[in-house]
C-alpha cells in the first residue's frame, strides 16, 4: 500500500510539471527571492539488507526500518526566475529490527539528520500552480543511538543522491501550499555485536511532504 501511494504521488507531481511547462508564458520574476517552507514530512525507507556473520554466512535474518513522520523546514533560493537551490532541515527517529521466520526483534533506535540539497527547475512561476523538478545530494548522520534487547549496533554515516518533484500552489501573494516528493538513494553499513554480525543495508527512503511556504 505504501509503495503504491509513493508511486501515485510521484506520477502526480511529474504530471503537474508537464502541464506547467506549457504555461511558461505566464512567468514572473522570482530571481533573488527566498522561500521558507514549514512541512510535515514522512520518511519512508524502502529498506533491504541481509544480516550475515563475520565470515559472510547468511543468518536468515534481514533488516527492517520503520517509517517516521516529523516537522521539517525547507529553504529555497531562486538563482534565476526558474532555477532554485533548496536545502531541507529536519531529523527523524527510526527503530531498526532483525526480522526472519519466527523472528521480529528490535535491535536499535536511532535519530538521523539527513540534510538534502537539490538544484531545482520551476515551471509556470507566474501561475497559480508552479510545479518543479530537482536533483541533488544528501548526507545521513546517525546520532543518539540506543541499543535494544542485548544487541550492539553501529551505523556508518555516508553520502547519497536524491531526485525530487513537487508543486507550489499560490494561496496569497507571498504564501504558497507546497507538496513535495523526494526519493533518496542511500545505503549504510551496519555492524552488530562488534562485527559478529553485519549488513550492507539499502535504505532508499521516500521523503513525502506537505506544508506552507512564505516568499520574501
C-alpha positions, 0 to 999 in steps of 0.5 A: 500500500505504501509503495503504491501511494509513493508511486501515485504521488510521484506520477502526480507531481511529474504530471503537474510539471508537464502541464506547467511547462506549457504555461511558461508564458505566464512567468514572473520574476522570482530571481533573488527571492527566498522561500521558507517552507514549514512541512510535515514530512514522512520518511519512508525507507524502502529498506533491504539488507541481509544480516550475515556473520563475520565470515559472510554466512547468511543468518536468515535474518534481514533488516527492517526500518520503520517509517517516521513522520516529523516537522521539517523546514525547507529553504529555497533560493531562486538563482534565476526566475526558474532555477532554485537551490533548496536545502531541507532541515529536519531529523527523524527517529527510526527503530531498526529490527532483525526480522526472519521466520519466527523472528521480529526483534528490535535491535536499535533506535536511532535519530538521523539528520539527513540534510538534502540539497537539490538544484531545482527547475520551476515551471509556470512561476507566474501561475497559480500552480508552479510545479518543479523538478530537482536533483541533488545530494544528501548526507545521513548522520546517525546520532543518539543511538540506543541499543535494544534487547542485548544487541550492539549496533553501529551505523556508518554515516555516508553520502547519497543522491536524491531526485525530487518533484513537487508543486507550489500552489499560490494561496496569497501573494507571498504564501504558497501550499507546497507538496513535495516528493523526494526519493533518496538513494542511500545505503549504510553499513551496519555492524552488530555485536562488534562485527559478529554480525553485519549488513550492507543495508539499502535504505532508499527512503521516500521523503513525502511532504506537505506544508506552507511556504512564505516568499520574501 
